[in-house]
């Protein structure tokens, strides 16, 4: 016998809405992760940075496919992280 859900209860598999405090904490974590990625990319070999740019191009919309705003912004953000990492590259000794 299947159990009926209350009309206002979330459907199975749906997550409850996040509180403002949870959203703020999530934003802080994303900023921290972005900065960690920038630090890691700053010391990464050029091939690793090229791989990030290649992945950004891979997820970008291709002709004949529907462009999705979130994917477009994600690809732009990936390129931006590599560009920002360039500013923190160690100066070459020489």
Gaussian input, Z-matrix of N, CA and C with variables (Angstrom, degrees):
# hf/3-21g

backbone

0 1
 N
 C     1     B1
 C     2     B2     1     A1
 N     3     B3     2     A2     1     D1
 C     4     B4     3     A3     2     D2
 C     5     B5     4     A4     3     D3
 N     6     B6     5     A5     4     D4
 C     7     B7     6     A6     5     D5
 C     8     B8     7     A7     6     D6
 N     9     B9     8     A8     7     D7
 C    10    B10     9     A9     8     D8
 C    11    B11    10    A10     9     D9
 N    12    B12    11    A11    10    D10
 C    13    B13    12    A12    11    D11
 C    14    B14    13    A13    12    D12
 N    15    B15    14    A14    13    D13
 C    16    B16    15    A15    14    D14
 C    17    B17    16    A16    15    D15
 N    18    B18    17    A17    16    D16
 C    19    B19    18    A18    17    D17
 C    20    B20    19    A19    18    D18
 N    21    B21    20    A20    19    D19
 C    22    B22    21    A21    20    D20
 C    23    B23    22    A22    21    D21
 N    24    B24    23    A23    22    D22
 C    25    B25    24    A24    23    D23
 C    26    B26    25    A25    24    D24
 N    27    B27    26    A26    25    D25
 C    28    B28    27    A27    26    D26
 C    29    B29    28    A28    27    D27
 N    30    B30    29    A29    28    D28
 C    31    B31    30    A30    29    D29
 C    32    B32    31    A31    30    D30
 N    33    B33    32    A32    31    D31
 C    34    B34    33    A33    32    D32
 C    35    B35    34    A34    33    D33
 N    36    B36    35    A35    34    D34
 C    37    B37    36    A36    35    D35
 C    38    B38    37    A37    36    D36
 N    39    B39    38    A38    37    D37
 C    40    B40    39    A39    38    D38
 C    41    B41    40    A40    39    D39
 N    42    B42    41    A41    40    D40
 C    43    B43    42    A42    41    D41
 C    44    B44    43    A43    42    D42
 N    45    B45    44    A44    43    D43
 C    46    B46    45    A45    44    D44
 C    47    B47    46    A46    45    D45
 N    48    B48    47    A47    46    D46
 C    49    B49    48    A48    47    D47
 C    50    B50    49    A49    48    D48
 N    51    B51    50    A50    49    D49
 C    52    B52    51    A51    50    D50
 C    53    B53    52    A52    51    D51
 N    54    B54    53    A53    52    D52
 C    55    B55    54    A54    53    D53
 C    56    B56    55    A55    54    D54
 N    57    B57    56    A56    55    D55
 C    58    B58    57    A57    56    D56
 C    59    B59    58    A58    57    D57
 N    60    B60    59    A59    58    D58
 C    61    B61    60    A60    59    D59
 C    62    B62    61    A61    60    D60
 N    63    B63    62    A62    61    D61
 C    64    B64    63    A63    62    D62
 C    65    B65    64    A64    63    D63
 N    66    B66    65    A65    64    D64
 C    67    B67    66    A66    65    D65
 C    68    B68    67    A67    66    D66
 N    69    B69    68    A68    67    D67
 C    70    B70    69    A69    68    D68
 C    71    B71    70    A70    69    D69
 N    72    B72    71    A71    70    D70
 C    73    B73    72    A72    71    D71
 C    74    B74    73    A73    72    D72
 N    75    B75    74    A74    73    D73
 C    76    B76    75    A75    74    D74
 C    77    B77    76    A76    75    D75
 N    78    B78    77    A77    76    D76
 C    79    B79    78    A78    77    D77
 C    80    B80    79    A79    78    D78
 N    81    B81    80    A80    79    D79
 C    82    B82    81    A81    80    D80
 C    83    B83    82    A82    81    D81
 N    84    B84    83    A83    82    D82
 C    85    B85    84    A84    83    D83
 C    86    B86    85    A85    84    D84
 N    87    B87    86    A86    85    D85
 C    88    B88    87    A87    86    D86
 C    89    B89    88    A88    87    D87
 N    90    B90    89    A89    88    D88
 C    91    B91    90    A90    89    D89
 C    92    B92    91    A91    90    D90
 N    93    B93    92    A92    91    D91
 C    94    B94    93    A93    92    D92
 C    95    B95    94    A94    93    D93
 N    96    B96    95    A95    94    D94
 C    97    B97    96    A96    95    D95
 C    98    B98    97    A97    96    D96
 N    99    B99    98    A98    97    D97
 C   100   B100    99    A99    98    D98
 C   101   B101   100   A100    99    D99
 N   102   B102   101   A101   100   D100
 C   103   B103   102   A102   101   D101
 C   104   B104   103   A103   102   D102
 N   105   B105   104   A104   103   D103
 C   106   B106   105   A105   104   D104
 C   107   B107   106   A106   105   D105
 N   108   B108   107   A107   106   D106
 C   109   B109   108   A108   107   D107
 C   110   B110   109   A109   108   D108
 N   111   B111   110   A110   109   D109
 C   112   B112   111   A111   110   D110
 C   113   B113   112   A112   111   D111
 N   114   B114   113   A113   112   D112
 C   115   B115   114   A114   113   D113
 C   116   B116   115   A115   114   D114
 N   117   B117   116   A116   115   D115
 C   118   B118   117   A117   116   D116
 C   119   B119   118   A118   117   D117
 N   120   B120   119   A119   118   D118
 C   121   B121   120   A120   119   D119
 C   122   B122   121   A121   120   D120
 N   123   B123   122   A122   121   D121
 C   124   B124   123   A123   122   D122
 C   125   B125   124   A124   123   D123
 N   126   B126   125   A125   124   D124
 C   127   B127   126   A126   125   D125
 C   128   B128   127   A127   126   D126
 N   129   B129   128   A128   127   D127
 C   130   B130   129   A129   128   D128
 C   131   B131   130   A130   129   D129
 N   132   B132   131   A131   130   D130
 C   133   B133   132   A132   131   D131
 C   134   B134   133   A133   132   D132
 N   135   B135   134   A134   133   D133
 C   136   B136   135   A135   134   D134
 C   137   B137   136   A136   135   D135
 N   138   B138   137   A137   136   D136
 C   139   B139   138   A138   137   D137
 C   140   B140   139   A139   138   D138
 N   141   B141   140   A140   139   D139
 C   142   B142   141   A141   140   D140
 C   143   B143   142   A142   141   D141
 N   144   B144   143   A143   142   D142
 C   145   B145   144   A144   143   D143
 C   146   B146   145   A145   144   D144
 N   147   B147   146   A146   145   D145
 C   148   B148   147   A147   146   D146
 C   149   B149   148   A148   147   D147
 N   150   B150   149   A149   148   D148
 C   151   B151   150   A150   149   D149
 C   152   B152   151   A151   150   D150
 N   153   B153   152   A152   151   D151
 C   154   B154   153   A153   152   D152
 C   155   B155   154   A154   153   D153
 N   156   B156   155   A155   154   D154
 C   157   B157   156   A156   155   D155
 C   158   B158   157   A157   156   D156
 N   159   B159   158   A158   157   D157
 C   160   B160   159   A159   158   D158
 C   161   B161   160   A160   159   D159
 N   162   B162   161   A161   160   D160
 C   163   B163   162   A162   161   D161
 C   164   B164   163   A163   162   D162
 N   165   B165   164   A164   163   D163
 C   166   B166   165   A165   164   D164
 C   167   B167   166   A166   165   D165
 N   168   B168   167   A167   166   D166
 C   169   B169   168   A168   167   D167
 C   170   B170   169   A169   168   D168
 N   171   B171   170   A170   169   D169
 C   172   B172   171   A171   170   D170
 C   173   B173   172   A172   171   D171
 N   174   B174   173   A173   172   D172
 C   175   B175   174   A174   173   D173
 C   176   B176   175   A175   174   D174
 N   177   B177   176   A176   175   D175
 C   178   B178   177   A177   176   D176
 C   179   B179   178   A178   177   D177
 N   180   B180   179   A179   178   D178
 C   181   B181   180   A180   179   D179
 C   182   B182   181   A181   180   D180
 N   183   B183   182   A182   181   D181
 C   184   B184   183   A183   182   D182
 C   185   B185   184   A184   183   D183
 N   186   B186   185   A185   184   D184
 C   187   B187   186   A186   185   D185
 C   188   B188   187   A187   186   D186
 N   189   B189   188   A188   187   D187
 C   190   B190   189   A189   188   D188
 C   191   B191   190   A190   189   D189
 N   192   B192   191   A191   190   D190
 C   193   B193   192   A192   191   D191
 C   194   B194   193   A193   192   D192
 N   195   B195   194   A194   193   D193
 C   196   B196   195   A195   194   D194
 C   197   B197   196   A196   195   D195
 N   198   B198   197   A197   196   D196
 C   199   B199   198   A198   197   D197
 C   200   B200   199   A199   198   D198
 N   201   B201   200   A200   199   D199
 C   202   B202   201   A201   200   D200
 C   203   B203   202   A202   201   D201
 N   204   B204   203   A203   202   D202
 C   205   B205   204   A204   203   D203
 C   206   B206   205   A205   204   D204
 N   207   B207   206   A206   205   D205
 C   208   B208   207   A207   206   D206
 C   209   B209   208   A208   207   D207
 N   210   B210   209   A209   208   D208
 C   211   B211   210   A210   209   D209
 C   212   B212   211   A211   210   D210
 N   213   B213   212   A212   211   D211
 C   214   B214   213   A213   212   D212
 C   215   B215   214   A214   213   D213
 N   216   B216   215   A215   214   D214
 C   217   B217   216   A216   215   D215
 C   218   B218   217   A217   216   D216
 N   219   B219   218   A218   217   D217
 C   220   B220   219   A219   218   D218
 C   221   B221   220   A220   219   D219
 N   222   B222   221   A221   220   D220
 C   223   B223   222   A222   221   D221
 C   224   B224   223   A223   222   D222
 N   225   B225   224   A224   223   D223
 C   226   B226   225   A225   224   D224
 C   227   B227   226   A226   225   D225
 N   228   B228   227   A227   226   D226
 C   229   B229   228   A228   227   D227
 C   230   B230   229   A229   228   D228
 N   231   B231   230   A230   229   D229
 C   232   B232   231   A231   230   D230
 C   233   B233   232   A232   231   D231
 N   234   B234   233   A233   232   D232
 C   235   B235   234   A234   233   D233
 C   236   B236   235   A235   234   D234
 N   237   B237   236   A236   235   D235
 C   238   B238   237   A237   236   D236
 C   239   B239   238   A238   237   D237
 N   240   B240   239   A239   238   D238
 C   241   B241   240   A240   239   D239
 C   242   B242   241   A241   240   D240
 N   243   B243   242   A242   241   D241
 C   244   B244   243   A243   242   D242
 C   245   B245   244   A244   243   D243
 N   246   B246   245   A245   244   D244
 C   247   B247   246   A246   245   D245
 C   248   B248   247   A247   246   D246
 N   249   B249   248   A248   247   D247
 C   250   B250   249   A249   248   D248
 C   251   B251   250   A250   249   D249
 N   252   B252   251   A251   250   D250
 C   253   B253   252   A252   251   D251
 C   254   B254   253   A253   252   D252
 N   255   B255   254   A254   253   D253
 C   256   B256   255   A255   254   D254
 C   257   B257   256   A256   255   D255
 N   258   B258   257   A257   256   D256
 C   259   B259   258   A258   257   D257
 C   260   B260   259   A259   258   D258
 N   261   B261   260   A260   259   D259
 C   262   B262   261   A261   260   D260
 C   263   B263   262   A262   261   D261
 N   264   B264   263   A263   262   D262
 C   265   B265   264   A264   263   D263
 C   266   B266   265   A265   264   D264
 N   267   B267   266   A266   265   D265
 C   268   B268   267   A267   266   D266
 C   269   B269   268   A268   267   D267
 N   270   B270   269   A269   268   D268
 C   271   B271   270   A270   269   D269
 C   272   B272   271   A271   270   D270
 N   273   B273   272   A272   271   D271
 C   274   B274   273   A273   272   D272
 C   275   B275   274   A274   273   D273
 N   276   B276   275   A275   274   D274
 C   277   B277   276   A276   275   D275
 C   278   B278   277   A277   276   D276
 N   279   B279   278   A278   277   D277
 C   280   B280   279   A279   278   D278
 C   281   B281   280   A280   279   D279

   B1=1.4538
   B2=1.5275
   B3=1.3184
   B4=1.4644
   B5=1.5185
   B6=1.3067
   B7=1.4518
   B8=1.5242
   B9=1.3242
   B10=1.4588
   B11=1.5182
   B12=1.3326
   B13=1.4500
   B14=1.5080
   B15=1.3045
   B16=1.4555
   B17=1.5217
   B18=1.3258
   B19=1.4610
   B20=1.5313
   B21=1.3168
   B22=1.4578
   B23=1.5250
   B24=1.3198
   B25=1.4614
   B26=1.5274
   B27=1.3433
   B28=1.4654
   B29=1.5170
   B30=1.3036
   B31=1.4561
   B32=1.5207
   B33=1.3246
   B34=1.4609
   B35=1.5295
   B36=1.3216
   B37=1.4577
   B38=1.5168
   B39=1.3146
   B40=1.4673
   B41=1.5211
   B42=1.3140
   B43=1.4575
   B44=1.5156
   B45=1.3237
   B46=1.4693
   B47=1.5216
   B48=1.3147
   B49=1.4677
   B50=1.5222
   B51=1.3312
   B52=1.4600
   B53=1.5196
   B54=1.3195
   B55=1.4591
   B56=1.5254
   B57=1.3178
   B58=1.4578
   B59=1.5301
   B60=1.3173
   B61=1.4692
   B62=1.5275
   B63=1.3244
   B64=1.4631
   B65=1.5272
   B66=1.3261
   B67=1.4649
   B68=1.5268
   B69=1.3229
   B70=1.4650
   B71=1.5192
   B72=1.3243
   B73=1.4600
   B74=1.5288
   B75=1.3092
   B76=1.4630
   B77=1.5258
   B78=1.3131
   B79=1.4686
   B80=1.5269
   B81=1.3217
   B82=1.4621
   B83=1.5241
   B84=1.3142
   B85=1.4678
   B86=1.5201
   B87=1.3265
   B88=1.4626
   B89=1.5294
   B90=1.3279
   B91=1.4618
   B92=1.5263
   B93=1.3249
   B94=1.4653
   B95=1.5267
   B96=1.3116
   B97=1.4700
   B98=1.5227
   B99=1.3231
   B100=1.4685
   B101=1.5247
   B102=1.3191
   B103=1.4530
   B104=1.5265
   B105=1.3247
   B106=1.4651
   B107=1.5243
   B108=1.3214
   B109=1.4668
   B110=1.5227
   B111=1.3236
   B112=1.4705
   B113=1.5276
   B114=1.3319
   B115=1.4705
   B116=1.5276
   B117=1.3154
   B118=1.4646
   B119=1.5262
   B120=1.3167
   B121=1.4662
   B122=1.5262
   B123=1.3291
   B124=1.4596
   B125=1.5248
   B126=1.3244
   B127=1.4542
   B128=1.5242
   B129=1.2998
   B130=1.4627
   B131=1.5289
   B132=1.3226
   B133=1.4665
   B134=1.5292
   B135=1.3254
   B136=1.4617
   B137=1.5326
   B138=1.3208
   B139=1.4741
   B140=1.5304
   B141=1.3274
   B142=1.4696
   B143=1.5235
   B144=1.3296
   B145=1.4607
   B146=1.5306
   B147=1.3277
   B148=1.4686
   B149=1.5259
   B150=1.3388
   B151=1.4620
   B152=1.5313
   B153=1.3353
   B154=1.4701
   B155=1.5272
   B156=1.3215
   B157=1.4753
   B158=1.5333
   B159=1.3258
   B160=1.4679
   B161=1.5312
   B162=1.3252
   B163=1.4672
   B164=1.5223
   B165=1.3420
   B166=1.4725
   B167=1.5276
   B168=1.3242
   B169=1.4672
   B170=1.5209
   B171=1.3234
   B172=1.4702
   B173=1.5247
   B174=1.3373
   B175=1.4664
   B176=1.5243
   B177=1.3269
   B178=1.4634
   B179=1.5232
   B180=1.3317
   B181=1.4597
   B182=1.5344
   B183=1.3061
   B184=1.4561
   B185=1.5273
   B186=1.3097
   B187=1.4690
   B188=1.5306
   B189=1.3066
   B190=1.4545
   B191=1.5184
   B192=1.3239
   B193=1.4570
   B194=1.5211
   B195=1.3231
   B196=1.4549
   B197=1.5208
   B198=1.3340
   B199=1.4654
   B200=1.5318
   B201=1.3134
   B202=1.4621
   B203=1.5286
   B204=1.3088
   B205=1.4577
   B206=1.5250
   B207=1.3250
   B208=1.4624
   B209=1.5281
   B210=1.3248
   B211=1.4604
   B212=1.5237
   B213=1.3201
   B214=1.4631
   B215=1.5273
   B216=1.3285
   B217=1.4656
   B218=1.5281
   B219=1.3151
   B220=1.4702
   B221=1.5275
   B222=1.3220
   B223=1.4667
   B224=1.5273
   B225=1.3221
   B226=1.4675
   B227=1.5274
   B228=1.3179
   B229=1.4600
   B230=1.5270
   B231=1.3282
   B232=1.4682
   B233=1.5250
   B234=1.3342
   B235=1.4667
   B236=1.5303
   B237=1.3143
   B238=1.4591
   B239=1.5248
   B240=1.3187
   B241=1.4611
   B242=1.5210
   B243=1.3292
   B244=1.4689
   B245=1.5292
   B246=1.3231
   B247=1.4701
   B248=1.5326
   B249=1.3269
   B250=1.4633
   B251=1.5206
   B252=1.3210
   B253=1.4714
   B254=1.5185
   B255=1.3314
   B256=1.4654
   B257=1.5239
   B258=1.3169
   B259=1.4662
   B260=1.5295
   B261=1.3318
   B262=1.4586
   B263=1.5256
   B264=1.3342
   B265=1.4579
   B266=1.5331
   B267=1.3338
   B268=1.4651
   B269=1.5181
   B270=1.3219
   B271=1.4689
   B272=1.5252
   B273=1.3218
   B274=1.4694
   B275=1.5118
   B276=1.3241
   B277=1.4764
   B278=1.5176
   B279=1.2459
   B280=1.4450
   B281=1.4384
   A1=108.19
   A2=116.62
   A3=119.30
   A4=109.75
   A5=113.56
   A6=121.05
   A7=108.98
   A8=118.33
   A9=121.22
   A10=109.35
   A11=114.01
   A12=119.97
   A13=110.28
   A14=115.50
   A15=120.69
   A16=107.42
   A17=120.02
   A18=121.47
   A19=114.40
   A20=118.59
   A21=119.30
   A22=112.32
   A23=118.00
   A24=118.61
   A25=109.48
   A26=116.46
   A27=118.67
   A28=111.10
   A29=115.63
   A30=120.88
   A31=108.68
   A32=117.45
   A33=119.27
   A34=110.10
   A35=116.26
   A36=120.92
   A37=113.65
   A38=118.12
   A39=120.54
   A40=109.26
   A41=115.53
   A42=120.28
   A43=108.89
   A44=116.60
   A45=117.94
   A46=109.85
   A47=115.91
   A48=121.07
   A49=109.85
   A50=115.34
   A51=120.37
   A52=110.30
   A53=115.72
   A54=120.03
   A55=108.72
   A56=116.66
   A57=121.22
   A58=110.45
   A59=117.57
   A60=121.29
   A61=110.61
   A62=117.26
   A63=120.67
   A64=111.27
   A65=116.62
   A66=120.36
   A67=111.21
   A68=117.01
   A69=120.77
   A70=109.39
   A71=117.70
   A72=121.54
   A73=110.77
   A74=117.32
   A75=121.47
   A76=110.34
   A77=116.99
   A78=121.21
   A79=110.49
   A80=117.94
   A81=121.76
   A82=110.07
   A83=116.30
   A84=120.06
   A85=111.70
   A86=117.86
   A87=120.99
   A88=110.08
   A89=117.73
   A90=121.18
   A91=109.64
   A92=117.23
   A93=120.87
   A94=110.38
   A95=117.29
   A96=120.46
   A97=111.52
   A98=116.82
   A99=119.83
   A100=110.57
   A101=116.68
   A102=120.05
   A103=111.97
   A104=116.80
   A105=119.64
   A106=110.67
   A107=117.32
   A108=120.88
   A109=110.25
   A110=116.98
   A111=120.87
   A112=109.79
   A113=116.71
   A114=120.18
   A115=110.86
   A116=117.52
   A117=120.64
   A118=111.46
   A119=117.01
   A120=119.98
   A121=111.92
   A122=117.54
   A123=120.19
   A124=111.45
   A125=116.53
   A126=120.86
   A127=112.69
   A128=116.88
   A129=120.93
   A130=110.00
   A131=116.20
   A132=118.48
   A133=110.26
   A134=117.17
   A135=120.70
   A136=112.74
   A137=117.33
   A138=120.22
   A139=111.02
   A140=116.87
   A141=120.72
   A142=110.60
   A143=116.42
   A144=119.46
   A145=110.53
   A146=116.22
   A147=120.12
   A148=110.50
   A149=116.54
   A150=120.28
   A151=110.95
   A152=116.67
   A153=120.27
   A154=109.74
   A155=116.10
   A156=119.47
   A157=110.94
   A158=116.47
   A159=120.39
   A160=110.68
   A161=116.63
   A162=120.31
   A163=110.29
   A164=116.68
   A165=120.09
   A166=109.76
   A167=116.77
   A168=120.00
   A169=111.04
   A170=115.75
   A171=120.71
   A172=111.55
   A173=117.39
   A174=119.18
   A175=112.40
   A176=117.57
   A177=120.55
   A178=109.38
   A179=117.32
   A180=119.74
   A181=111.93
   A182=114.86
   A183=121.06
   A184=108.88
   A185=116.55
   A186=119.46
   A187=110.64
   A188=114.84
   A189=120.66
   A190=114.05
   A191=117.83
   A192=121.66
   A193=109.53
   A194=115.90
   A195=121.22
   A196=110.11
   A197=118.35
   A198=119.61
   A199=109.91
   A200=116.40
   A201=121.56
   A202=107.84
   A203=116.34
   A204=122.47
   A205=111.89
   A206=117.69
   A207=120.58
   A208=110.32
   A209=117.25
   A210=120.93
   A211=110.68
   A212=116.91
   A213=120.92
   A214=109.70
   A215=116.70
   A216=120.14
   A217=111.46
   A218=117.25
   A219=120.45
   A220=110.55
   A221=117.06
   A222=120.82
   A223=110.56
   A224=116.68
   A225=120.26
   A226=110.78
   A227=116.85
   A228=121.20
   A229=110.78
   A230=117.26
   A231=120.74
   A232=110.55
   A233=116.40
   A234=120.10
   A235=110.72
   A236=116.25
   A237=121.28
   A238=110.97
   A239=117.95
   A240=120.73
   A241=111.22
   A242=117.01
   A243=120.38
   A244=109.64
   A245=117.22
   A246=120.89
   A247=110.80
   A248=116.74
   A249=120.28
   A250=110.84
   A251=117.54
   A252=121.10
   A253=111.25
   A254=116.17
   A255=120.24
   A256=112.20
   A257=116.80
   A258=121.10
   A259=112.47
   A260=116.45
   A261=120.73
   A262=112.73
   A263=116.42
   A264=120.03
   A265=108.23
   A266=115.98
   A267=117.94
   A268=110.70
   A269=115.85
   A270=120.10
   A271=108.33
   A272=115.52
   A273=118.95
   A274=109.49
   A275=114.36
   A276=120.43
   A277=108.23
   A278=117.98
   A279=118.43
   A280=110.72
   D1=126.76
   D2=-179.43
   D3=-83.92
   D4=143.94
   D5=-178.08
   D6=-92.66
   D7=130.38
   D8=177.86
   D9=-79.95
   D10=138.27
   D11=178.45
   D12=-88.40
   D13=148.70
   D14=174.18
   D15=-63.83
   D16=139.59
   D17=-175.49
   D18=-56.83
   D19=-25.82
   D20=-178.52
   D21=-97.28
   D22=-4.22
   D23=179.84
   D24=-79.79
   D25=149.51
   D26=-179.42
   D27=-66.59
   D28=148.45
   D29=177.31
   D30=-66.97
   D31=154.40
   D32=178.19
   D33=-55.22
   D34=132.42
   D35=-179.41
   D36=91.60
   D37=-17.16
   D38=177.49
   D39=-79.08
   D40=141.29
   D41=177.43
   D42=-91.63
   D43=146.30
   D44=176.07
   D45=-68.31
   D46=156.61
   D47=179.46
   D48=-61.78
   D49=145.12
   D50=178.37
   D51=-80.42
   D52=144.57
   D53=175.91
   D54=-77.21
   D55=167.51
   D56=178.38
   D57=-59.42
   D58=-42.57
   D59=179.64
   D60=-61.89
   D61=-39.76
   D62=178.50
   D63=-67.12
   D64=-38.27
   D65=177.56
   D66=-65.58
   D67=-40.87
   D68=177.70
   D69=-63.26
   D70=-45.30
   D71=179.62
   D72=-62.28
   D73=-39.47
   D74=177.70
   D75=-63.39
   D76=-42.95
   D77=178.46
   D78=-62.08
   D79=-42.49
   D80=178.42
   D81=-60.95
   D82=-43.51
   D83=179.86
   D84=-64.48
   D85=-39.02
   D86=179.01
   D87=-64.86
   D88=-43.17
   D89=178.48
   D90=-61.97
   D91=-43.15
   D92=178.69
   D93=-61.87
   D94=-43.87
   D95=179.37
   D96=-64.91
   D97=-40.83
   D98=177.16
   D99=-58.71
   D100=-44.82
   D101=-179.07
   D102=-67.70
   D103=-34.24
   D104=175.82
   D105=-66.48
   D106=-41.09
   D107=178.14
   D108=-63.28
   D109=-42.31
   D110=178.31
   D111=-60.25
   D112=-45.35
   D113=179.67
   D114=-62.07
   D115=-42.04
   D116=179.49
   D117=-67.68
   D118=-40.54
   D119=179.13
   D120=-69.51
   D121=-28.18
   D122=-179.76
   D123=-62.55
   D124=-31.19
   D125=179.50
   D126=-103.29
   D127=5.13
   D128=-178.56
   D129=-79.25
   D130=149.53
   D131=175.95
   D132=-66.57
   D133=158.11
   D134=-179.26
   D135=-54.83
   D136=-31.85
   D137=-179.98
   D138=-64.18
   D139=-36.94
   D140=179.07
   D141=-68.66
   D142=-41.31
   D143=176.99
   D144=-64.78
   D145=-39.02
   D146=178.12
   D147=-63.60
   D148=-35.82
   D149=179.02
   D150=-64.45
   D151=-39.06
   D152=177.70
   D153=-63.91
   D154=-44.44
   D155=178.41
   D156=-63.78
   D157=-38.10
   D158=178.53
   D159=-64.32
   D160=-41.48
   D161=178.40
   D162=-64.74
   D163=-39.02
   D164=177.91
   D165=-61.69
   D166=-40.95
   D167=177.82
   D168=-67.27
   D169=-35.51
   D170=-179.05
   D171=-64.49
   D172=-39.53
   D173=-178.25
   D174=-85.32
   D175=-9.29
   D176=176.63
   D177=-69.00
   D178=149.22
   D179=-177.94
   D180=-63.24
   D181=141.04
   D182=178.16
   D183=-104.65
   D184=157.46
   D185=179.64
   D186=-54.11
   D187=135.50
   D188=178.24
   D189=91.33
   D190=-6.86
   D191=179.76
   D192=-111.46
   D193=155.82
   D194=-179.12
   D195=-74.14
   D196=122.51
   D197=176.95
   D198=-75.26
   D199=131.43
   D200=177.81
   D201=-108.36
   D202=127.03
   D203=-175.39
   D204=-55.17
   D205=-43.56
   D206=-177.72
   D207=-62.70
   D208=-42.25
   D209=-179.56
   D210=-67.27
   D211=-40.42
   D212=178.29
   D213=-60.82
   D214=-45.96
   D215=179.63
   D216=-66.46
   D217=-36.36
   D218=178.26
   D219=-62.88
   D220=-43.47
   D221=178.76
   D222=-64.08
   D223=-42.38
   D224=177.40
   D225=-62.39
   D226=-40.30
   D227=179.97
   D228=-65.50
   D229=-39.74
   D230=178.16
   D231=-60.98
   D232=-45.50
   D233=178.44
   D234=-63.72
   D235=-39.33
   D236=179.31
   D237=-62.73
   D238=-40.03
   D239=179.05
   D240=-62.01
   D241=-41.76
   D242=178.10
   D243=-65.73
   D244=-43.57
   D245=179.30
   D246=-61.21
   D247=-42.99
   D248=179.82
   D249=-67.23
   D250=-33.49
   D251=178.11
   D252=-65.31
   D253=-32.25
   D254=179.20
   D255=-56.86
   D256=-32.75
   D257=-179.29
   D258=-68.42
   D259=-18.43
   D260=-176.50
   D261=-109.12
   D262=12.08
   D263=178.90
   D264=-65.71
   D265=139.32
   D266=177.12
   D267=-63.03
   D268=141.37
   D269=178.41
   D270=-67.45
   D271=135.12
   D272=-179.09
   D273=-74.22
   D274=135.61
   D275=179.74
   D276=-78.23
   D277=122.09
   D278=179.26
   D279=161.68

